Amino acid sequence: MKPVVIIGAGMAGLQAASQLHLNQIPFLLVDAQNHVGGRLHSEHVKGFTLDVGFQVLQTNYPEVQRSLDLPALDLASFESGAYLWYQAGWLAFVNPLKQPGSLFDALASGIMTIKDALLLARLWFITQKDVEPLGSHESTQDFLNRWGFSTKFQAHFLRPFFAGIFLSAGLNPPASLFRYYMKQFLEGTAAMPAAGIGAIPLHIAAALPADSIRLGTQVTQVSAHQVNFADGSSVEASRVILATDASTAAKLLGVSLEKGAFWSTKTLYFQAPASADNKSMLHLVPNSRVLHYAYLNNVQPSYAPKGKDLISVTTLDVSMQSADVLAELALFVGPSIQKWAFLKEYLLPEALPVVGAFDELKQKAVEAGIVLAGDFTGFPSLQSAMHSGREAAESCLPA
């Protein structure tokens, strides 16, 4: 029996392979990289665990709940909320569903109004129903303005927080996607596996037959029932699932992607002597090229050697260098920033796909008889990647 060939061992490809394996359908999973996971990858540098770009696991995603053994990942979670820079100091804004008393602190500080609080309550109420992530043409920014969130609350929390999720400073993504993400943050947790974000794909791959996975294997040509490799070999397939990143899929299918199809970001990591700062939420930096920074070892202690801090800094300005970051954050961190030492940076020019930018690619795959999988086929998230992999596998099952 010819196998289903899955090209790309990211989360979409791994999920497809897992579903085929559960249904006893032979498959071959190939990837050009020497590791599984695609964008979900971690490295170990000088005793620190560095995720390739700032990433967290949203535990409330349906596919995460359905497919992952969360206890096996030894998760530790961010406190739900963020530190906001307000009146020359850091103010803790904590998820009011988890710490109701924090709402009074936010109101007393003046960073939000009673109307803002009522609007948040209304927003949480409407998200109790299933939210369709791509059910709106209205932008998030237009939605926030139309609802009437105060300028101050938007500027200090909503815009910087969701700019870090969307990787879009202008909050152009659909308002329905904003509501979907808001539901996840209100009800779930943002977690980090003890061994790094790369532990998630390794966890899935460990349950698959090793002889059905080929890493370091470059695909040069693909059709509905055959895949050719760079070493000159080929394999016949019952079906082909193309689960690579969008750029690779476009190249294999002969599609030119338009400029602006992706959101870009850069994450820079710094180490420092352990400080008294035990804050376990993001610090949102206002009016800055930096989106946020976080002491990751305060969330997941395994990320740093004992006696050390590991700080991640994320920016949409991919030209920023470590010296720029230190200068930009000096006011917010204070004198202790002089002890920060640069570790490594990760530039991600295609960090997230832009919603709606891949219609031609999806149409070309249909015409070629190839099944596409990946978050670019839906919306940027681990949920979408895993769900697309599940659907791709189900389309290959016998009727």
C-alpha positions as CSV (number, residue, x, y, z in Angstrom):
1,M,0.0,0.0,0.0
2,K,1.4,3.4,-1.0
3,P,1.9,5.7,1.9
4,V,0.5,9.2,2.5
5,V,3.5,11.5,2.1
6,I,3.5,14.4,4.4
7,I,6.0,17.2,3.5
8,G,6.9,19.3,6.6
9,A,7.3,18.1,10.1
10,G,6.0,21.2,11.8
11,M,3.0,21.0,14.1
12,A,0.5,20.6,11.1
13,G,2.6,17.8,9.6
14,L,3.1,16.0,12.9
15,Q,-0.6,16.2,13.7
16,A,-1.5,14.8,10.3
17,A,1.0,12.0,10.9
18,S,-0.4,11.3,14.3
19,Q,-3.9,11.0,13.1
20,L,-2.9,8.7,10.2
21,H,-0.9,6.5,12.6
22,L,-3.9,6.2,14.9
23,N,-6.0,5.1,12.0
24,Q,-3.3,2.6,10.9
25,I,-2.7,4.4,7.6
26,P,1.0,4.1,6.4
27,F,2.7,7.5,6.0
28,L,6.1,9.0,5.3
29,L,6.8,12.3,7.1
30,V,9.7,14.3,5.5
31,D,11.3,17.6,6.4
32,A,14.3,19.5,5.1
33,Q,15.4,20.5,8.6
34,N,17.2,18.1,10.9
35,H,14.6,18.5,13.7
36,V,10.8,18.3,13.9
37,G,8.7,21.2,14.9
38,G,9.3,23.9,12.3
39,R,8.9,27.2,14.1
40,L,8.5,25.4,17.4
41,H,12.1,24.8,18.3
42,S,14.4,25.4,21.2
43,E,18.2,25.7,21.6
44,H,20.4,25.4,24.6
45,V,23.0,28.1,24.9
46,K,25.4,28.4,27.9
47,G,23.0,26.6,30.1
48,F,20.0,28.6,29.1
49,T,16.9,27.3,27.1
50,L,16.2,29.7,24.2
51,D,13.0,29.3,22.2
52,V,13.4,30.4,18.6
53,G,11.3,33.5,19.1
54,F,9.1,34.3,22.0
55,Q,6.5,31.6,22.1
56,V,4.0,30.2,24.7
57,L,1.6,27.3,24.7
58,Q,-2.1,28.4,25.0
59,T,-3.5,25.5,27.1
60,N,-7.1,26.4,26.3
61,Y,-6.8,25.7,22.6
62,P,-9.2,22.8,21.7
63,E,-6.5,20.9,19.7
64,V,-4.0,21.3,22.6
65,Q,-6.6,19.9,25.0
66,R,-7.4,17.1,22.7
67,S,-4.0,16.0,21.4
68,L,-1.3,16.8,24.0
69,D,-0.4,15.2,27.3
70,L,0.0,18.5,29.2
71,P,1.3,17.0,32.4
72,A,4.1,15.2,30.5
73,L,5.4,18.6,29.3
74,D,5.9,19.8,32.9
75,L,4.4,23.2,32.2
76,A,4.8,26.4,34.1
77,S,2.5,29.4,33.3
78,F,2.7,33.1,33.1
79,E,0.5,34.9,35.5
80,S,-2.5,36.0,33.5
81,G,-2.1,39.7,32.8
82,A,0.7,42.2,32.2
83,Y,2.8,44.9,33.8
84,L,1.9,48.3,32.4
85,W,4.2,51.3,32.6
86,Y,2.1,54.1,34.1
87,Q,3.1,57.3,35.9
88,A,6.8,56.4,35.9
89,G,6.3,53.0,37.4
90,W,5.1,49.4,36.7
91,L,1.4,48.7,37.5
92,A,0.2,45.1,37.6
93,F,-2.9,44.5,35.5
94,V,-4.1,41.0,36.3
95,N,-6.8,39.0,34.6
96,P,-10.0,40.0,36.6
97,L,-11.5,36.6,36.1
98,K,-8.7,35.1,38.1
99,Q,-8.0,37.9,40.6
100,P,-11.2,40.0,40.8
101,G,-9.6,42.4,43.3
102,S,-7.1,43.5,40.7
103,L,-9.9,45.3,38.8
104,F,-10.3,47.7,41.7
105,D,-6.6,48.5,41.6
106,A,-6.8,49.2,37.9
107,L,-9.8,51.5,38.4
108,A,-8.1,53.3,41.3
109,S,-5.0,53.9,39.3
110,G,-6.9,55.6,36.5
111,I,-5.5,53.4,33.8
112,M,-9.0,52.1,33.0
113,T,-12.5,53.4,33.5
114,I,-15.7,51.8,34.8
115,K,-16.9,51.7,31.2
116,D,-13.7,49.8,30.2
117,A,-14.4,47.3,33.0
118,L,-18.0,46.8,31.8
119,L,-16.9,46.4,28.2
120,L,-14.4,43.7,29.3
121,A,-17.2,41.9,31.1
122,R,-19.4,42.2,28.1
123,L,-16.6,40.9,25.9
124,W,-16.1,37.9,28.1
125,F,-19.8,37.2,28.1
126,I,-20.1,37.1,24.3
127,T,-17.0,34.8,24.1
128,Q,-18.8,32.2,26.1
129,K,-20.3,31.1,22.8
130,D,-17.9,29.6,20.2
131,V,-16.1,32.4,18.4
132,E,-15.4,32.0,14.7
133,P,-11.8,33.4,14.4
134,L,-12.3,34.6,10.8
135,G,-16.0,35.6,11.0
136,S,-15.4,39.4,10.6
137,H,-14.1,41.9,8.1
138,E,-13.9,44.6,10.7
139,S,-10.3,45.3,12.0
140,T,-9.5,44.9,15.7
141,Q,-8.7,48.6,16.0
142,D,-12.0,49.6,14.5
143,F,-13.8,47.2,16.8
144,L,-12.1,48.7,19.9
145,N,-13.0,52.2,18.8
146,R,-16.6,51.3,17.9
147,W,-17.1,49.6,21.3
148,G,-15.8,52.7,23.0
149,F,-12.8,51.4,25.0
150,S,-11.0,54.5,26.5
151,T,-7.9,55.9,24.8
152,K,-5.8,55.4,27.9
153,F,-6.8,51.7,28.3
154,Q,-6.2,51.0,24.6
155,A,-2.8,52.8,24.7
156,H,-1.5,51.1,27.9
157,F,-2.9,47.6,27.6
158,L,-5.0,46.5,24.6
159,R,-2.8,47.8,21.8
160,P,0.6,46.8,23.2
161,F,-0.7,43.4,24.4
162,F,-2.4,42.4,21.2
163,A,0.3,43.9,19.0
164,G,2.5,41.2,20.6
165,I,0.0,38.5,19.7
166,F,-0.8,39.7,16.2
167,L,2.8,41.1,15.5
168,S,0.9,44.0,14.0
169,A,1.3,47.4,15.7
170,G,-1.8,48.7,13.8
171,L,-4.1,45.9,15.0
172,N,-5.3,45.3,11.5
173,P,-6.2,41.6,11.9
174,P,-9.9,40.7,12.1
175,A,-11.9,41.7,15.2
176,S,-13.3,38.1,15.4
177,L,-9.7,36.9,15.7
178,F,-9.1,39.4,18.6
179,R,-12.2,38.0,20.3
180,Y,-11.0,34.4,19.8
181,Y,-7.6,35.2,21.3
182,M,-9.2,37.1,24.2
183,K,-11.2,34.0,25.1
184,Q,-8.1,31.9,25.2
185,F,-6.3,34.4,27.5
186,L,-9.2,34.9,29.8
187,E,-10.0,31.2,30.3
188,G,-6.6,29.4,29.7
189,T,-3.0,29.9,30.6
190,A,0.1,30.9,28.6
191,A,2.5,28.1,29.5
192,M,6.1,27.1,28.9
193,P,7.3,23.4,28.9
194,A,10.3,22.7,31.2
195,A,12.4,21.6,28.2
196,G,11.4,24.6,26.0
197,I,8.7,25.1,23.4
198,G,10.5,22.5,21.2
199,A,9.4,19.8,23.6
200,I,5.9,20.0,22.1
201,P,6.7,18.6,18.7
202,L,9.2,16.1,20.2
203,H,6.4,14.9,22.4
204,I,4.2,14.1,19.4
205,A,7.0,12.7,17.3
206,A,8.0,10.2,20.0
207,A,4.7,8.4,19.5
208,L,5.3,7.9,15.8
209,P,7.2,5.1,14.1
210,A,10.8,6.2,13.7
211,D,11.1,4.6,10.2
212,S,8.2,6.7,8.9
213,I,10.1,10.0,9.6
214,R,12.9,11.3,7.3
215,L,14.6,14.5,8.4
216,G,17.2,16.4,6.5
217,T,15.4,15.5,3.3
218,Q,14.9,18.2,0.7
219,V,11.8,18.0,-1.6
220,T,12.3,19.4,-5.1
221,Q,9.1,18.5,-6.8
222,V,5.6,17.4,-5.8
223,S,2.5,16.2,-7.6
224,A,-0.7,14.5,-6.4
225,H,0.9,11.1,-6.2
226,Q,4.7,11.5,-6.4
227,V,7.3,13.4,-4.4
228,N,10.9,13.9,-5.7
229,F,13.9,14.5,-3.5
230,A,17.1,16.5,-3.9
231,D,19.2,13.3,-3.9
232,G,17.5,12.1,-7.1
233,S,15.2,9.6,-5.4
234,S,11.4,9.7,-5.4
235,V,8.4,8.1,-3.7
236,E,4.9,7.3,-5.0
237,A,2.1,8.4,-2.7
238,S,-1.5,7.5,-2.2
239,R,-2.0,11.2,-1.3
240,V,0.3,14.1,-0.6
241,I,-0.1,16.5,2.3
242,L,1.9,19.7,1.9
243,A,2.4,20.9,5.5
244,T,5.5,23.2,5.1
245,D,5.6,26.9,5.8
246,A,3.7,29.0,3.3
247,S,6.8,30.2,1.4
248,T,8.0,26.6,0.8
249,A,4.6,25.5,-0.2
250,A,4.3,28.4,-2.7
251,K,7.7,27.5,-4.2
252,L,6.8,23.9,-4.7
253,L,3.5,24.8,-6.3
254,G,4.8,27.6,-8.4
255,V,2.9,30.4,-6.8
256,S,4.3,33.9,-6.1
257,L,3.3,35.3,-2.8
258,E,2.5,39.0,-2.6
259,K,4.7,41.3,-0.6
260,G,3.4,41.7,3.0
261,A,2.1,38.1,3.3
262,F,3.8,37.7,6.7
263,W,4.4,39.6,10.0
264,S,8.0,39.8,11.1
265,T,9.6,40.0,14.5
266,K,12.8,39.6,16.4
267,T,13.5,38.2,19.8
268,L,16.7,39.0,21.7
269,Y,17.8,37.1,24.8
270,F,19.9,38.5,27.7
271,Q,21.3,37.0,30.8
272,A,21.8,38.7,34.1
273,P,22.6,37.8,37.7
274,A,19.5,36.7,39.5
275,S,17.6,39.8,40.8
276,A,15.0,40.3,43.4
277,D,12.5,40.8,40.6
278,N,10.2,37.8,40.7
279,K,7.6,39.2,38.3
280,S,6.0,36.5,36.1
281,M,4.1,38.6,33.6
282,L,5.0,40.4,30.5
283,H,6.3,44.0,30.8
284,L,4.5,46.0,28.1
285,V,6.7,48.9,27.0
286,P,4.8,52.0,25.8
287,N,5.8,54.3,23.0
288,S,8.8,52.1,22.2
289,R,10.3,50.0,19.5
290,V,10.2,47.1,22.0
291,L,6.9,45.3,22.4
292,H,7.6,43.6,25.7
293,Y,10.2,41.9,27.8
294,A,9.9,39.1,30.4
295,Y,12.0,37.3,33.0
296,L,11.4,33.8,31.7
297,N,13.1,32.0,34.6
298,N,10.5,33.6,36.9
299,V,7.9,31.6,34.9
300,Q,9.8,28.4,34.1
301,P,12.9,28.1,36.3
302,S,14.4,25.4,34.1
303,Y,15.1,28.0,31.4
304,A,18.1,29.5,33.3
305,P,20.9,28.2,35.5
306,K,20.6,28.7,39.2
307,G,21.5,32.3,40.1
308,K,20.8,33.7,36.6
309,D,18.0,35.6,35.0
310,L,16.9,35.0,31.4
311,I,15.3,38.0,29.8
312,S,13.5,37.8,26.4
313,V,12.9,41.1,24.5
314,T,10.5,41.1,21.5
315,T,10.3,43.8,18.9
316,L,8.6,44.4,15.5
317,D,11.6,46.5,14.4
318,V,13.8,43.8,13.0
319,S,16.7,46.3,12.6
320,M,17.1,46.6,16.4
321,Q,20.4,45.4,17.8
322,S,21.2,44.5,21.4
323,A,22.7,47.9,22.1
324,D,19.5,49.5,20.9
325,V,17.5,47.4,23.2
326,L,19.6,48.3,26.2
327,A,19.2,52.0,25.4
328,E,15.5,51.7,24.8
329,L,14.8,49.9,28.1
330,A,17.1,51.8,30.4
331,L,14.3,54.0,31.7
332,F,12.0,51.0,32.4
333,V,14.5,48.6,33.9
334,G,16.6,51.0,35.8
335,P,20.3,50.6,36.8
336,S,20.2,46.8,36.9
337,I,20.1,46.8,33.1
338,Q,23.8,47.5,33.2
339,K,24.2,43.8,34.2
340,W,22.3,42.5,31.2
341,A,24.6,40.5,28.9
342,F,23.5,39.7,25.3
343,L,23.1,35.9,24.6
344,K,21.5,35.5,21.2
345,E,18.8,36.9,18.8
346,Y,16.3,35.2,16.5
347,L,15.1,37.1,13.5
348,L,11.8,35.7,12.1
349,P,10.9,37.5,8.9
350,E,8.0,35.1,8.4
351,A,6.9,34.8,12.0
352,L,3.2,34.8,11.4
353,P,1.1,34.6,8.2
354,V,-1.2,37.4,7.3
355,V,-4.9,36.3,7.3
356,G,-6.3,36.2,3.7
357,A,-2.9,36.4,1.9
358,F,-2.8,32.8,0.6
359,D,-6.0,32.3,-1.4
360,E,-4.1,31.7,-4.7
361,L,-1.9,29.1,-3.0
362,K,-4.9,27.3,-1.6
363,Q,-6.6,27.3,-5.0
364,K,-3.4,26.0,-6.7
365,A,-3.2,23.1,-4.2
366,V,-6.8,22.1,-5.0
367,E,-6.1,22.2,-8.7
368,A,-3.0,20.0,-8.2
369,G,-4.8,17.4,-6.1
370,I,-2.6,18.2,-3.1
371,V,-3.8,18.6,0.5
372,L,-2.5,21.8,2.2
373,A,-2.0,22.0,6.0
374,G,-0.6,24.8,8.2
375,D,-1.8,27.8,10.1
376,F,-1.6,29.9,7.0
377,T,-4.6,28.0,5.7
378,G,-6.7,29.4,8.6
379,F,-5.4,31.8,11.1
380,P,-2.0,32.2,12.8
381,S,-1.9,29.9,15.9
382,L,-0.9,26.5,17.1
383,Q,-4.6,25.7,17.2
384,S,-5.0,26.4,13.5
385,A,-1.9,24.5,12.6
386,M,-2.9,21.4,14.5
387,H,-6.5,21.5,13.4
388,S,-5.4,21.8,9.7
389,G,-3.2,18.7,10.2
390,R,-6.1,16.8,11.6
391,E,-8.4,17.8,8.8
392,A,-5.7,16.9,6.2
393,A,-5.3,13.5,7.6
394,E,-9.0,12.9,7.8
395,S,-9.3,13.8,4.1
396,C,-6.9,10.9,3.3
397,L,-8.9,8.2,5.2
398,P,-10.9,5.6,3.3
399,A,-14.5,6.6,2.8
